[in-house]
Amino acid sequence: MDLTDRLVDRINLLDLPATVYAAAVTGKEDPEIGVLVLPNSQVISQDLAGNRVVDFIYEVVMRGTDEEQINNALWKIANLVGSDDFHVESSNGSFIYDQAQVTSFPTMTGVDLKGALNYVLDFTIQVETFG
């Protein structure tokens, strides 16, 4: 999806300890960061031509053994997305960016048997799409 690809490109411009991918974390690298669009994204409105305003719900998952590094990276992403200057632009004309909102702070969701921590950060991006 063009929106997710542009979002990942934008986040990867930050000075983060790992490359961000539009995929789930695998546990193969330390640290690793994945961005996922969640299935409960919702259509806010739709016109007769099929144009829609949609809130896409994103989750950034970061896994690693250095808790400070994880917190710093996720806060950089939260500050980017939450900034009034944040913007993503479609590369193929499939959407127009409206707004973004951080909906959760970086939160630890678990620790695996190797001592790696899993943290998540959630936000929404509202765009207009065309029918």
C-alpha positions in Angstrom: 0.0 0.0 0.0 1.4 3.4 -1.0 0.5 5.0 2.3 2.4 2.4 4.3 5.4 2.6 2.0 5.6 6.4 2.2 5.2 6.2 6.0 8.1 3.8 6.3 10.2 5.9 4.0 9.5 9.0 6.2 10.2 7.2 9.4 13.5 5.8 8.0 14.7 9.4 7.6 15.0 9.5 11.4 18.3 8.5 13.1 17.1 5.1 14.4 19.1 2.1 15.6 17.5 -0.2 13.0 15.9 0.1 9.6 12.1 0.2 9.7 10.2 -2.3 7.6 6.5 -2.7 6.8 6.4 -6.1 8.4 6.1 -7.8 11.7 9.3 -8.2 13.8 10.9 -11.7 13.5 13.3 -11.9 16.4 16.2 -12.4 14.0 17.8 -9.0 14.7 18.5 -6.9 17.8 17.0 -4.3 17.5 14.3 -4.5 14.9 11.4 -2.3 14.0 8.2 -3.1 12.1 5.2 -1.0 11.1 1.8 -2.7 10.6 -1.5 -1.3 9.5 -4.1 -2.8 11.8 -7.3 -4.4 10.4 -9.7 -2.2 12.4 -9.0 0.9 10.3 -12.3 2.7 9.5 -14.0 4.6 6.7 -15.1 8.0 8.1 -17.1 9.1 5.1 -17.7 8.1 1.4 -19.2 10.1 -1.4 -21.2 8.8 -4.4 -18.1 8.6 -6.6 -16.4 6.2 -4.2 -14.0 8.8 -2.7 -13.4 8.0 1.0 -12.0 9.6 4.1 -10.3 6.7 6.0 -8.5 6.5 9.4 -5.8 3.9 9.1 -4.6 2.6 12.4 -0.8 1.9 12.6 1.3 0.1 15.1 5.0 0.3 15.4 6.5 -2.7 17.0 10.1 -2.6 18.3 12.0 -5.5 19.7 15.4 -5.5 21.3 17.4 -5.9 24.5 18.2 -2.2 25.2 15.2 -0.7 26.8 16.5 2.9 26.7 17.3 2.5 23.0 13.8 1.2 22.3 12.1 4.1 24.2 14.3 6.7 22.5 13.5 5.3 19.0 9.7 5.0 19.6 9.6 8.5 21.1 11.4 9.9 18.0 8.7 8.2 15.9 5.9 9.5 18.1 7.3 13.1 18.0 7.6 12.9 14.2 4.0 11.6 13.7 2.6 13.9 16.3 4.3 17.0 14.9 2.2 19.7 13.2 4.8 19.5 10.4 4.3 15.8 9.7 3.1 15.0 6.2 3.3 12.0 3.8 2.7 12.3 0.1 1.5 9.6 -2.3 3.9 8.5 -5.0 1.1 7.3 -7.2 -1.8 9.7 -6.4 -3.8 7.1 -4.4 -4.3 9.3 -1.4 -4.1 12.8 0.0 -2.8 13.1 3.6 -5.2 14.9 6.0 -3.8 14.4 9.5 -2.1 12.0 12.0 -2.6 11.5 15.7 -0.5 9.5 18.2 -3.0 7.3 20.1 -0.7 5.6 22.6 2.7 6.1 24.3 5.4 3.6 23.7 4.3 0.6 25.8 6.0 -2.6 26.7 4.0 -5.7 25.7 6.3 -8.4 26.8 9.7 -10.0 27.3 10.8 -13.2 25.5 12.9 -16.0 26.9 16.1 -14.4 25.5 15.4 -11.2 27.5 14.3 -9.2 24.4 11.7 -6.6 25.1 8.7 -5.9 22.8 7.3 -2.3 22.7 4.4 -0.9 20.7 3.4 2.6 19.6 0.0 3.3 18.0 -1.2 6.1 15.8 -3.8 6.9 13.2 -3.3 8.6 9.8 -6.3 10.0 8.1 -6.3 10.2 4.3 -8.6 10.8 1.4 -8.7 8.0 -1.2 -10.3 8.0 -4.6 -12.9 5.5 -6.0 
